[in-house]
Amino acid sequence: MSTKTVDVPVEKPAPAGRFPITIVRGSGRYRAGQLGLVALVALLLLAGASAEPFRVGQFTSVLIFAIAISGLNLATGYTGLLSIGHSAFFGLGAYTTGILVVSYGWEPLATLPVGVVLSFLIGVVVGLPALRIRGLYLALVTLAVGVAFPELVKRFADFTGGAAGLVIRARQLAPPDWTGLRLGQRHLWLYWLSAVILILVLLAVRNLTRSRVGIAMVATRDNEIAAAASGVDLAVVKTAVFGLSGAITGLAGGLFAMYIGALSPDGSFTLLKSIELITGLFVGGAATLLGPVVGAFAVVFIPYYSADLASGHVSGIVFGAVLILIVFLMPEGAVGLLNRLGRRIVRITTAAETGSDAGRSAAHSAEKEGEPR
Amino acid sequence: MSLLEVTGLTAGYGPARVLHGIDLTVDDGEVVVVLGANGAGKTTTMRALAGAIPHQGSIVFDGAPLTGLRPDTIVGRGISLVPQGRGTFSHLSVLENLRVGAARRRDKAEIAADIDRWCEVFPRLRERSGQEAGTLSGGEQQMLAVARALMSRPRLLLCDEPSLGLAPVIVAELFRTLAEINREQGTALLLVEQNAELALGIADRVHLLEVGRVVAAGPVAEFRDNESVRRAYLGD
């Protein structure tokens, strides 16, 4: 790749007043915008639910991947800790749900918190090496975790079903009575469940990344030595981030088990899954709130349609070519690009920032909406 | 007893030893400049003091040993580093950079007041408060790095070649501000510099560093008159 073809203009944001549209946080227009956004999301979700069952299933896997990639985004996007082992968290969540439902007759929904807690704990443990090593060396450790997971599943076959797999009976995955959905409407139940959980995860990620912990995460990624020298406790930030990151991806795994109904170690929990999550993250936009959602659409639908264009290995090549094209055209990811373009047109600001006393009041709140970091 | 007392400090990178036993002191409220050529060990000294690299020897700050403590703990003790090459967080806004500087503090109102104070001292930072640090000029980033380091309310501020890569007029302004901060807040300063002219202007005492050793130390006046120092560091 020659440097001259990748043209990422370094923007110098103009001072206030030169933006075509300025929206003050908390104003009527800002509220209207928020309401409009909520209505749009609701409409899109309703439209998705009214599609044929096969499509609803595809959309559900998009929602589940979006959750998984959001988890990865915390470690790899915001904190700069590249993980090639997130397939293990996805698998841990999936197998936790699978085993508790199949062997212990748990209600599927009740298994999700267990998977989250387990994934969090394992995430903290996997994050420990990050205290001593960085960059590609850390990636290698996570790679080892990703490689080990399917092997461990096979090794403890009594427990996990081993290479033969683990099948959850359809009746055990029936929608709960309170939903009013019939057994045949399982696809709708999982669609809405995944949608609600994704929304909750996105809200949590949004709040986290704007908090003091969130800015410490980005500071750690941008300049580790300066972050530590500013008083950021790298040990706490890195292990907590890895734990949270693993927990969210594990949550997605639990949903995936409910969605797919049959688990096998070589199916969806190999390194290939990790690569898919990383691909989705960078195509959608690392360190952006909505990048994982766009990325999830990409990793579900691009292979699906490239299989239409060509068959067998050729479809894989088409998929690869499309990915290269996307990364080439949008090095900061789709959402990163949109954010950059959007900030030229719309500026969202706090009331104080437009006045003279910028420092004091704005110090309490983060600045722009869903901005890439 | 001095605020900072360093005795026999050795440090390096892997097998390469850079510091061969540094002795140096900084008194409360004092401005001390460490002069030395490229490779003399100035940056390594600063990194060791900030706890960013492994080191041996004794570092005593305010009567308590610092050797072996983590960087963030050392910040808590009252030492703050302005790293070489500024080291601002390029994807965080100016305000967020300042908030990271207060990472160990929990007094929200006081943090906001401090942000306000440093935006008063460095008006450019207020103008650019919502902008990502990566979009600032070199001089603005250096001001941000200093302001960020001050957000932890240090008793000793370590500045690693703050003049590096800045236009002379900006450097002069920066040193004026540093002197002001020292006068008004009583913050002790330890500056390492290659370019001595301005640093000597605000310093009380000087240490001369050569290949990992302090070869001379004393009040500024002595050094201004010293023939070899003039030739080596003041370009006469």
Interface residues (C-beta under 8 A of the other chain):
Chain A: V10 E11 K12 P13 P15 R212 I215 A216 V218 A219 R221 D222 N223 I225 A226 A227 A228 A229 S230 G231 V232 D233 L234 A235 A287 T349 E353 A358 G359 R360 A362 A363 H364 A366 E367 K368 P372 R373
Chain B: R47 A50 G51 A52 R70 P71 D72 V75 G76 S80 L81 P83 G87 T88 F89 S90 H91 L92 S93 L95 E96 N97 L98 R99 V100 G101 A102 A103 R104 K108 I111 A112 A113 I115 D116 C119 L125 R126 E127 S129 G130 Q131 E132 T135 A145 R148 A149 M151 S152
